């Protein structure tokens, strides 16, 4: 099994390699986690490797609860292969740490070799295949530039019609999902367009999570921290549609949810 990227916070260019052993996947470390090549002082190419190690938390022993992560004695990390094909970490308490092997200082002074953890690492609980797909837009759809108009500002998005289907692209302009489209149904008899809740929009790259379109109603309520929107999910975001004037209107809103099973709303509330 090959795993890349190793870490989500840095740009890795190497793969981790694990062995499939029965109903387990076993990664044995250290393994190269990042590889750099850059010109040296006299034009020679200098290769520099940084490694992935299993590191575990060790308290300082002074009762403060403070401590640091150090390489563990057992440098294997195991995943159990579940019936649905996903992988479950057998030890989620340790991290795969980003470490460098240090045997000399920058001035060339040699020191006793040690692993230097670079304050970057990830814990693993579950790995699963991304089977959710963003809606495919037929080649026959011709998008036109529209504007999402709020109370104090407007911004462009794209709308495309194809028979009784309507495609909206650019609803949220953030990394990873800015070009994702959601699909709605146009009911000419009632002059409405309805975008169902639960459409997958892709991976929101800024915070590395799945994003789902969820329609709802928004109520501004007072909390101890101030005011906030309280969202009540709905089955669909429904617009009244004036086909002659090319205007869609709703008093409802939408949000992005990290999961459909346990929605964690990211706060994209828009009145259109």
C-alpha positions in Angstrom: 0.0 0.0 0.0 1.3 3.4 -1.0 0.3 6.6 1.0 0.7 10.2 -0.2 0.8 12.9 1.0 2.4 11.9 4.4 1.3 15.2 6.0 -1.4 17.6 5.3 0.4 20.7 6.5 3.4 20.5 4.1 4.0 19.6 0.5 5.4 16.1 0.5 6.9 14.6 -2.6 7.4 11.1 -1.3 5.3 8.0 -0.7 5.0 5.9 2.5 5.0 2.2 1.7 3.2 -0.5 3.8 2.9 -4.2 3.5 -0.5 -6.0 3.4 -0.4 -8.9 5.8 -3.7 -10.7 6.0 -6.2 -8.3 7.5 -3.6 -5.7 8.4 -1.5 -3.1 6.6 1.9 -2.6 8.3 4.1 0.4 7.8 7.7 0.0 9.1 9.8 3.1 9.8 11.9 5.2 9.3 10.9 6.0 5.8 11.8 9.1 3.7 9.0 11.6 4.0 10.4 14.4 2.0 13.3 14.8 -0.4 15.0 18.0 -1.4 17.6 18.7 -4.1 19.2 22.1 -4.3 22.5 23.6 -5.7 25.4 23.7 -3.3 27.9 26.4 -2.8 30.0 25.3 -5.8 27.1 24.3 -8.1 27.0 20.7 -6.9 23.6 19.3 -6.2 22.9 18.6 -2.6 20.3 16.0 -1.7 18.6 16.2 1.7 16.1 13.7 3.1 13.7 14.1 6.0 12.1 11.0 7.5 8.8 9.8 8.9 9.0 8.2 12.4 6.5 6.9 14.9 6.6 9.4 17.8 4.8 9.2 21.1 4.1 11.7 23.8 6.3 11.5 26.9 5.5 13.6 30.0 8.3 15.6 31.6 7.8 13.8 35.0 7.3 17.0 37.0 3.5 16.6 37.4 2.8 19.5 35.1 1.3 17.3 32.3 3.7 19.0 29.9 6.0 17.0 27.7 7.2 16.3 24.1 7.0 13.7 21.4 9.9 11.2 21.0 10.5 8.3 18.6 9.0 5.1 20.0 10.8 1.9 20.5 8.4 0.0 18.1 8.7 1.7 14.7 5.7 0.0 13.1 2.3 1.5 12.5 -0.6 -0.9 11.8 -4.0 -0.5 10.2 -6.7 -3.1 10.5 -8.6 -3.7 7.2 -12.3 -3.5 7.9 -15.1 -5.3 6.0 -16.0 -2.1 4.1 -12.4 -1.8 2.9 -11.5 1.2 5.1 -8.5 1.1 7.4 -8.6 1.7 11.1 -5.4 2.6 13.0 -4.6 0.2 15.8 -2.9 2.9 17.8 -4.3 6.4 17.3 -2.3 7.8 20.3 1.0 8.1 18.4 1.9 10.4 15.6 3.8 9.9 12.4 6.3 12.6 13.0 8.4 14.6 10.5 12.0 14.1 11.6 15.5 14.8 10.5 18.6 12.8 11.3 21.1 15.2 12.8 24.8 14.3 13.0 26.3 17.7 12.6 25.5 21.3 13.1 25.2 23.9 10.4 28.8 25.1 11.1 30.0 21.5 10.4 30.5 20.5 14.1 29.8 16.8 14.5 27.5 15.8 17.3 26.1 12.5 18.6 23.4 11.6 16.1 19.8 12.0 17.1 16.3 12.3 15.5 15.1 15.8 15.5 11.3 16.0 15.3 10.3 19.1 13.3 7.0 19.9 15.2 5.0 18.5 12.3 3.1 15.3 12.3 -0.3 13.7 11.9 -2.3 11.2 14.0 -4.3 8.6 12.0 -7.6 7.1 13.0 -9.4 6.0 9.8 -8.5 5.9 6.1 -11.2 5.3 3.6 -11.6 5.7 -0.2 -13.3 8.9 -1.3 -16.3 7.6 -3.1 -18.4 10.8 -3.1 -18.5 12.6 -6.4 -19.2 16.2 -7.4 -22.1 16.5 -9.8 -21.1 16.1 -13.4 -22.3 18.8 -15.8 -23.4 17.7 -19.3 -21.4 19.2 -22.1 -24.7 20.7 -23.5 -25.0 23.1 -20.5 -24.1 26.6 -21.4 -23.3 28.7 -18.3 -24.1 32.4 -18.1 -22.8 34.9 -15.5 -25.3 35.7 -12.8 -24.9 37.6 -9.5 -25.6 36.4 -6.0 -27.0 39.5 -4.4 -26.9 39.9 -0.6 -27.9 42.7 1.7 -24.7 44.7 1.2 -22.8 43.1 -1.6 -23.0 41.1 -4.8 -20.6 38.6 -6.4 -20.7 36.6 -9.6 -21.6 33.0 -10.0 -22.6 30.9 -13.0 -26.0 29.4 -13.9 -26.7 26.9 -16.6 -30.1 25.5 -17.8 -30.6 22.1 -19.4 -34.2 21.2 -20.0 -35.7 21.0 -16.5 -32.3 20.9 -14.7 -30.5 23.9 -13.4 -26.7 24.0 -12.6 -25.2 26.5 -10.2 -21.4 26.8 -10.2 -19.3 29.0 -7.9 -21.7 29.2 -5.1 -18.8 29.2 -2.6 -15.5 30.7 -3.8 -13.0 28.8 -1.6 -10.2 26.4 -2.3 -11.2 23.1 -3.7 -14.9 23.7 -4.3 -15.0 27.0 -6.2 -15.8 25.3 -9.5 -18.2 22.7 -8.0 -21.7 22.7 -9.3 -25.0 21.8 -7.5 -28.0 20.6 -9.5 -31.6 21.9 -9.1 -34.9 21.0 -10.6 -36.9 23.6 -12.6 -40.7 23.3 -12.2 -42.2 25.5 -14.9 -45.8 25.0 -13.5 -44.9 26.5 -10.1 -42.1 28.8 -11.4 -39.7 27.4 -8.8 -36.2 26.0 -8.8 -35.3 23.6 -6.1 -31.7 22.6 -5.1 -31.8 19.5 -2.8 -29.8 19.3 0.4 -27.0 16.7 0.6 -25.1 17.5 -2.6 -21.4 16.8 -2.3 -19.2 19.8 -3.3 -15.7 18.3 -2.9 -12.9 18.7 -0.4 -12.5 22.2 1.1 -8.7 22.4 0.9 -8.2 25.2 3.4 -9.4 23.1 6.3 -9.1 19.7 4.6 -12.6 18.5 5.0 -15.5 17.2 3.0 -18.1 19.8 2.1 -21.8 19.2 1.6 -24.5 21.7 0.4 -27.2 22.0 3.1 -30.3 24.2 2.7 -31.9 25.8 5.6 -33.5 28.7 7.4 -31.4 31.2 9.4 -32.5 33.0 12.5 -30.2 35.5 14.2 -30.2 34.7 17.9 -28.3 36.2 20.9 -25.8 34.1 22.8 -23.4 34.8 25.6 -20.7 35.4 23.1 -22.9 37.8 21.0 -25.2 37.2 18.1 -25.1 34.2 15.8 -27.1 32.5 13.1 -29.1 29.5 14.2 -29.6 27.2 11.2 -32.6 24.9 10.7 -31.8 22.4 7.9 -34.4 21.9 5.1 -34.8 19.3 2.3 -34.1 21.8 -0.4 -33.2 25.4 -1.2 -36.2 26.7 -3.2 -36.2 29.8 -5.4 -39.1 31.5 -7.0 -38.0 32.0 -10.6 -39.0 34.7 -13.0 -38.0 33.3 -16.4 -38.6 36.5 -18.3 -36.6 38.7 -16.0 -34.0 36.0 -15.2 -34.3 36.5 -11.5 -34.2 33.8 -8.8 -35.2 34.7 -5.2 -35.3 33.0 -1.9 -35.5 34.1 1.8 -33.8 30.9 2.9 -30.1 30.2 3.1 -27.4 27.5 2.6 -24.4 26.3 4.6 -21.6 23.9 4.1 -21.6 20.9 6.3 -18.5 18.8 7.0 -20.5 15.6 7.3 -24.1 14.7 6.7 -24.2 12.4 9.7 -23.1 15.0 12.1 -23.3 18.4 10.5 -20.7 20.9 11.6 -21.7 24.1 9.8 -19.0 26.3 8.4 -21.1 29.4 8.5 -21.8 30.2 4.8 -25.2 31.9 5.3 -26.5 33.8 2.2 -29.8 35.4 1.4 -30.2 35.5 -2.3 
